[in-house]
Amino acid sequence: MDPVTISLLASTAGGALGSIFGRQKNPARAARPYLDQIPGIGQQYYSPYVNRGEQASQQAVDIYSRLSADPQAFLQQIMAGYKPTEGYKFQSGQALKAANSAAAAGGYAGTDYDQMKRAELANQFANQDMQQYIQNILGLQGAGLQGLQHQGDYGYQASSGLADYLGNAYGNRAQLETSGRQFQNQGRQNLTSGLLGAVGQIGGGYAGGKGWL
């Protein structure tokens, strides 16, 4: 085979290879637009729960931090909203009336002893009323903290679910891209083998037929 013929065959074969290779498209391309939407869908449905969980957890942390850092200041803040209840006013009034009657009957009304007893009685009812107020506030606050903790737990679960969801989505995307590349490369390899085999057969035919020209 003369150099011109060899060059022509090589050029023709190279052109055919380039043309055929150019048509070997990655099949993953068709799925990419759909796969690209998956992370956004997960964010859309998971993020509201994640955000609420983060906010709830931060609120709970702030309360616990103030309580542990300065319990006295925390208690004073609670007591700043205290007002004597109507029940306290009624009960203490009734008790003081009974004490006055007893002091008058005993003949020690107006004495230091009488005043001390009435002060002790008033303090007793006041302390009871304040203790009940503190328990009520702490009970309500405890219920609120429990609710915040539940929201925080839901947020954590949503965050974990979103992480798994995104991990699977990106893993599937990577697997599809890898499979597409492998398919594309395998196709090219098959075409190359086929074309080279054809060229070999042509060369063999030329040798056996003592040339074409």
KEKE-3310 file (N, C-alpha, C; in steps of 0.2 Angstrom, whole numbers, plus 5000, padded with zeros to 4 digits):
npx = (5004:5003:5010:5001:4989:4988:4989:4976:4967:4970:4966:4953:4948:4951:4943:4931:4931:4932:4919:4910:4913:4910:4896:4893:4885:4884:4873:4868:4865:4852:4845:4850:4844:4832:4838:4845:4835:4831:4839:4834:4820:4821:4826:4816:4805:4811:4818:4810:4806:4819:4824:4814:4817:4830:4829:4820:4829:4839:4832:4829:4842:4846:4838:4842:4855:4855:4848:4858:4869:4866:4857:4850:4848:4839:4828:4825:4820:4809:4801:4799:4788:4778:4762:4751:4739:4721:4716:4725:4724:4711:4712:4723:4717:4706:4712:4720:4709:4704:4715:4716:4704:4706:4717:4711:4702:4710:4717:4728:4729:4736:4749:4767:4769:4757:4757:4769:4764:4754:4762:4770:4760:4755:4767:4768:4757:4760:4772:4768:4759:4768:4777:4768:4766:4779:4780:4770:4774:4786:4782:4774:4784:4793:4784:4784:4798:4799:4791:4799:4811:4805:4802:4815:4820:4813:4818:4831:4829:4823:4834:4844:4837:4836:4850:4853:4844:4850:4862:4859:4854:4864:4873:4867:4867:4880:4883:4875:4882:4894:4891:4886:4897:4905:4897:4898:4912:4914:4907:4914:4926:4922:4918:4931:4938:4930:4932:4946:4948:4941:4949:4960:4956:4954:4967:4973:4966:4970:4984:4982:4976:4985:4986:4977:4979)
npy = (4994:5011:5026:5037:5031:5024:5035:5041:5031:5031:5044:5044:5034:5040:5052:5045:5039:5051:5057:5047:5046:5058:5057:5049:5051:5056:5046:5051:5064:5067:5065:5074:5087:5084:5077:5088:5095:5089:5091:5104:5102:5094:5104:5113:5106:5101:5111:5121:5115:5112:5125:5130:5121:5125:5138:5135:5128:5137:5146:5139:5136:5149:5152:5142:5145:5158:5154:5145:5153:5164:5161:5168:5181:5177:5172:5184:5191:5184:5187:5200:5202:5199:5199:5202:5190:5189:5179:5178:5190:5189:5178:5181:5193:5188:5180:5189:5196:5187:5185:5197:5197:5187:5193:5204:5197:5191:5201:5207:5215:5226:5226:5223:5210:5206:5213:5207:5194:5197:5202:5190:5182:5188:5188:5175:5171:5179:5174:5161:5164:5170:5159:5150:5158:5158:5144:5142:5150:5144:5131:5134:5139:5128:5119:5126:5126:5112:5111:5118:5110:5098:5104:5107:5094:5088:5097:5093:5079:5082:5089:5078:5070:5078:5078:5065:5063:5073:5067:5055:5059:5066:5056:5047:5055:5056:5042:5040:5048:5042:5030:5034:5039:5028:5020:5028:5028:5014:5012:5020:5012:5000:5004:5008:4996:4989:4997:4997:4983:4982:4990:4982:4971:4976:4979:4967:4961:4969:4965:4952:4952:4958:4972:4987:4996)
npz = (5000:4996:5002:5001:5000:5013:5021:5017:5022:5035:5039:5035:5044:5056:5055:5055:5068:5076:5073:5077:5090:5095:5095:5105:5118:5136:5145:5157:5157:5153:5165:5174:5176:5183:5195:5200:5206:5217:5230:5233:5235:5246:5255:5255:5262:5274:5280:5287:5299:5304:5306:5316:5326:5329:5334:5345:5353:5356:5363:5375:5379:5383:5394:5403:5404:5411:5422:5428:5429:5438:5449:5459:5454:5444:5451:5457:5446:5443:5454:5453:5446:5455:5463:5477:5479:5478:5486:5496:5502:5507:5516:5525:5530:5537:5546:5554:5560:5568:5576:5582:5589:5598:5605:5611:5619:5628:5634:5630:5619:5608:5614:5614:5612:5606:5594:5588:5586:5577:5566:5563:5559:5547:5539:5538:5530:5519:5514:5511:5500:5491:5489:5483:5471:5465:5463:5454:5443:5440:5436:5425:5417:5416:5409:5397:5394:5392:5381:5372:5372:5366:5353:5349:5349:5338:5328:5328:5323:5311:5305:5305:5296:5285:5282:5279:5268:5258:5257:5251:5240:5233:5233:5224:5213:5210:5208:5197:5188:5187:5182:5169:5164:5163:5154:5143:5141:5139:5127:5118:5119:5113:5100:5096:5096:5087:5075:5073:5071:5059:5051:5052:5045:5033:5029:5029:5019:5009:5008:5005:4993:4985:4985:4982:4972)
capx = (5000:5007:5009:4995:4983:4989:4987:4969:4964:4971:4962:4946:4947:4951:4937:4925:4931:4930:4912:4906:4914:4906:4889:4893:4883:4883:4865:4866:4863:4845:4842:4853:4839:4828:4842:4847:4829:4830:4841:4830:4814:4822:4827:4809:4801:4814:4821:4805:4807:4826:4824:4811:4821:4836:4826:4818:4834:4842:4828:4830:4849:4847:4835:4846:4861:4853:4847:4864:4874:4865:4850:4847:4845:4834:4823:4822:4817:4802:4798:4798:4781:4773:4757:4747:4733:4715:4715:4730:4721:4706:4714:4726:4712:4702:4717:4721:4703:4704:4720:4714:4699:4710:4721:4706:4699:4716:4719:4735:4728:4740:4755:4772:4767:4751:4760:4773:4760:4751:4767:4772:4754:4755:4773:4767:4752:4763:4777:4764:4757:4774:4779:4763:4767:4785:4779:4766:4778:4791:4778:4773:4791:4795:4780:4787:4805:4798:4789:4805:4815:4802:4804:4822:4821:4810:4822:4837:4827:4823:4841:4847:4833:4839:4857:4852:4841:4854:4868:4857:4853:4871:4876:4863:4869:4887:4883:4873:4887:4899:4888:4885:4904:4907:4894:4901:4919:4914:4905:4920:4931:4919:4919:4938:4940:4927:4935:4953:4947:4939:4955:4965:4953:4955:4974:4974:4963:4975:4990:4981:4974:4991:4985:4971:4980)
capy = (5000:5017:5031:5041:5026:5023:5042:5042:5027:5034:5050:5042:5031:5045:5055:5041:5039:5057:5058:5042:5047:5064:5055:5045:5056:5053:5046:5054:5071:5068:5064:5079:5092:5081:5076:5095:5098:5085:5095:5110:5099:5092:5110:5116:5103:5100:5117:5125:5111:5113:5132:5130:5117:5129:5143:5133:5125:5143:5149:5134:5137:5155:5151:5137:5149:5163:5150:5142:5158:5168:5159:5174:5186:5174:5172:5191:5193:5181:5190:5207:5202:5196:5204:5198:5187:5190:5174:5179:5196:5187:5174:5185:5197:5184:5178:5195:5198:5182:5186:5203:5195:5183:5197:5208:5193:5189:5207:5209:5218:5232:5225:5221:5203:5206:5216:5202:5189:5199:5202:5184:5179:5192:5186:5168:5171:5182:5169:5156:5167:5171:5152:5148:5161:5155:5137:5143:5153:5139:5126:5136:5139:5121:5117:5130:5123:5105:5112:5120:5104:5094:5107:5106:5087:5088:5100:5088:5074:5085:5090:5072:5067:5082:5076:5058:5065:5076:5063:5050:5063:5068:5049:5045:5059:5054:5035:5040:5051:5037:5025:5037:5040:5021:5018:5032:5025:5007:5013:5022:5007:4995:5007:5008:4989:4987:5000:4994:4977:4983:4992:4976:4966:4979:4979:4960:4960:4972:4961:4945:4954:4961:4979:4990:5001)
capz = (5000:4995:5008:5000:5002:5020:5024:5016:5026:5042:5039:5035:5050:5062:5055:5058:5075:5079:5072:5081:5097:5096:5096:5111:5124:5142:5146:5164:5156:5153:5172:5178:5178:5189:5201:5203:5209:5223:5236:5234:5237:5253:5259:5256:5267:5280:5283:5292:5306:5307:5309:5322:5331:5331:5338:5352:5357:5358:5369:5381:5381:5386:5400:5407:5406:5416:5429:5431:5430:5443:5452:5463:5449:5440:5456:5458:5440:5443:5460:5450:5443:5460:5466:5482:5477:5482:5491:5501:5505:5511:5521:5530:5534:5542:5552:5558:5564:5573:5581:5586:5594:5604:5609:5615:5625:5632:5638:5628:5613:5607:5617:5609:5610:5601:5587:5585:5583:5570:5561:5561:5555:5541:5536:5536:5524:5513:5512:5507:5494:5487:5487:5478:5465:5462:5460:5448:5437:5438:5433:5418:5414:5415:5403:5391:5392:5389:5374:5368:5371:5361:5346:5348:5346:5331:5324:5327:5319:5304:5303:5303:5290:5279:5280:5275:5261:5254:5256:5247:5233:5230:5231:5218:5207:5209:5205:5190:5183:5186:5177:5163:5161:5161:5148:5137:5139:5136:5120:5114:5118:5109:5094:5094:5094:5080:5069:5072:5068:5052:5048:5051:5040:5026:5028:5028:5012:5004:5008:5002:4986:4982:4984:4978:4967)
cpx = (5004:5006:5003:4989:4983:4986:4979:4965:4964:4966:4955:4944:4947:4945:4931:4925:4929:4922:4908:4907:4910:4898:4888:4891:4882:4875:4863:4863:4856:4842:4845:4848:4834:4832:4844:4841:4828:4833:4836:4823:4815:4823:4820:4805:4804:4816:4816:4806:4814:4826:4820:4814:4827:4834:4824:4824:4838:4839:4829:4837:4849:4844:4839:4852:4860:4852:4853:4869:4873:4858:4846:4844:4839:4828:4820:4818:4810:4798:4796:4790:4776:4768:4753:4741:4727:4714:4719:4727:4716:4708:4718:4722:4708:4706:4719:4715:4703:4709:4719:4709:4702:4714:4717:4704:4704:4719:4726:4735:4733:4747:4760:4771:4762:4754:4765:4770:4757:4756:4769:4766:4754:4761:4771:4762:4756:4768:4773:4762:4763:4777:4775:4764:4773:4784:4775:4770:4783:4788:4776:4779:4793:4791:4783:4794:4804:4796:4795:4810:4812:4803:4811:4824:4819:4815:4828:4835:4826:4830:4844:4843:4835:4846:4857:4849:4846:4860:4866:4856:4859:4874:4873:4866:4876:4887:4880:4878:4892:4897:4888:4892:4907:4904:4897:4908:4919:4911:4910:4925:4928:4920:4926:4940:4937:4931:4942:4953:4945:4945:4960:4963:4955:4963:4976:4971:4967:4981:4988:4979:4979:4990:4979:4973:4985)
cpy = (5006:5021:5035:5037:5025:5030:5043:5037:5029:5040:5049:5039:5036:5050:5052:5040:5045:5058:5053:5044:5053:5062:5051:5050:5052:5053:5049:5061:5072:5068:5070:5084:5090:5080:5083:5098:5095:5089:5101:5108:5097:5098:5113:5113:5102:5106:5121:5121:5112:5120:5133:5127:5121:5134:5141:5131:5131:5146:5145:5135:5143:5155:5147:5141:5154:5160:5148:5147:5162:5166:5164:5179:5183:5174:5179:5193:5190:5185:5197:5207:5200:5201:5199:5196:5189:5185:5175:5185:5194:5183:5177:5190:5194:5182:5183:5197:5193:5183:5192:5202:5192:5188:5201:5204:5191:5195:5209:5213:5225:5231:5223:5214:5202:5208:5211:5196:5190:5199:5195:5180:5182:5189:5178:5167:5174:5177:5163:5158:5167:5164:5149:5151:5159:5148:5137:5145:5147:5133:5128:5136:5132:5118:5120:5127:5116:5106:5114:5114:5099:5097:5106:5098:5086:5091:5096:5082:5076:5086:5084:5069:5071:5080:5070:5059:5068:5071:5057:5053:5064:5061:5046:5048:5057:5047:5036:5043:5046:5032:5028:5037:5033:5019:5022:5029:5018:5008:5015:5016:5001:4998:5007:5001:4987:4991:4998:4987:4977:4985:4986:4972:4969:4979:4971:4958:4963:4968:4954:4946:4957:4969:4981:4994:4998)
cpz = (5000:5001:5007:5002:5010:5023:5023:5021:5033:5044:5040:5042:5056:5061:5057:5065:5079:5079:5076:5088:5099:5097:5102:5117:5130:5144:5153:5162:5156:5160:5176:5180:5183:5195:5204:5207:5216:5229:5238:5237:5245:5258:5260:5262:5274:5284:5288:5299:5309:5310:5316:5328:5334:5336:5345:5356:5360:5364:5375:5383:5385:5393:5405:5409:5411:5422:5432:5433:5436:5445:5455:5459:5445:5445:5457:5452:5440:5449:5458:5448:5449:5462:5471:5479:5481:5487:5497:5505:5510:5517:5527:5534:5539:5548:5556:5562:5569:5578:5585:5591:5600:5608:5614:5621:5630:5636:5636:5621:5613:5611:5612:5607:5605:5594:5584:5582:5577:5565:5558:5557:5548:5536:5533:5530:5518:5510:5508:5500:5489:5484:5482:5471:5461:5459:5454:5442:5435:5434:5426:5414:5412:5409:5397:5389:5389:5382:5369:5367:5365:5354:5344:5345:5339:5326:5322:5322:5312:5301:5301:5297:5284:5277:5276:5268:5256:5252:5251:5240:5230:5228:5225:5212:5205:5205:5198:5185:5182:5181:5170:5160:5159:5155:5142:5136:5136:5129:5116:5113:5113:5101:5091:5092:5088:5074:5068:5069:5061:5048:5047:5046:5033:5024:5026:5021:5007:5003:5004:4995:4982:4980:4980:4972:4962)
residu = (MET:ASP:PRO:VAL:THR:ILE:SER:LEU:LEU:ALA:SER:THR:ALA:GLY:GLY:ALA:LEU:GLY:SER:ILE:PHE:GLY:ARG:GLN:LYS:ASN:PRO:ALA:ARG:ALA:ALA:ARG:PRO:TYR:LEU:ASP:GLN:ILE:PRO:GLY:ILE:GLY:GLN:GLN:TYR:TYR:SER:PRO:TYR:VAL:ASN:ARG:GLY:GLU:GLN:ALA:SER:GLN:GLN:ALA:VAL:ASP:ILE:TYR:SER:ARG:LEU:SER:ALA:ASP:PRO:GLN:ALA:PHE:LEU:GLN:GLN:ILE:MET:ALA:GLY:TYR:LYS:PRO:THR:GLU:GLY:TYR:LYS:PHE:GLN:SER:GLY:GLN:ALA:LEU:LYS:ALA:ALA:ASN:SER:ALA:ALA:ALA:ALA:GLY:GLY:TYR:ALA:GLY:THR:ASP:TYR:ASP:GLN:MET:LYS:ARG:ALA:GLU:LEU:ALA:ASN:GLN:PHE:ALA:ASN:GLN:ASP:MET:GLN:GLN:TYR:ILE:GLN:ASN:ILE:LEU:GLY:LEU:GLN:GLY:ALA:GLY:LEU:GLN:GLY:LEU:GLN:HIS:GLN:GLY:ASP:TYR:GLY:TYR:GLN:ALA:SER:SER:GLY:LEU:ALA:ASP:TYR:LEU:GLY:ASN:ALA:TYR:GLY:ASN:ARG:ALA:GLN:LEU:GLU:THR:SER:GLY:ARG:GLN:PHE:GLN:ASN:GLN:GLY:ARG:GLN:ASN:LEU:THR:SER:GLY:LEU:LEU:GLY:ALA:VAL:GLY:GLN:ILE:GLY:GLY:GLY:TYR:ALA:GLY:GLY:LYS:GLY:TRP:LEU)
# end
